[in-house]
């Protein structure tokens, strides 16, 4: 079992920034990828950003150029730098890891609210 704990969410104004952090209970050797999903009220959970074990990143079209996913292998940490936030970015953000066998694990989530 893998535990993930997110932090860094909060209330921010339109155009602001937040840095989300996630600590993972295991080192990244057995993971194929890690990243962030989000779920807005009344909507399905969606992929926001992902970084593979080889360092390849991918982003949802809606956040390209504004969000950056990164990791610190030595600290078992995953980060999401969010810039130029918009009200439509309001959601619960979930840290996620995917094992080599294809199993996904998520944290409890951290709320990001962007006011207009």
Protein Blocks (a to p, Z undefined) as FASTA:
>chain_A
ZZdddehiacddehiacddddddfbdfklpcbdcdddddehiacddfbdcdfkopacddf
klgokaccdddfklopacdddehiafklgccdddddddfkopacddebpaddddZZ
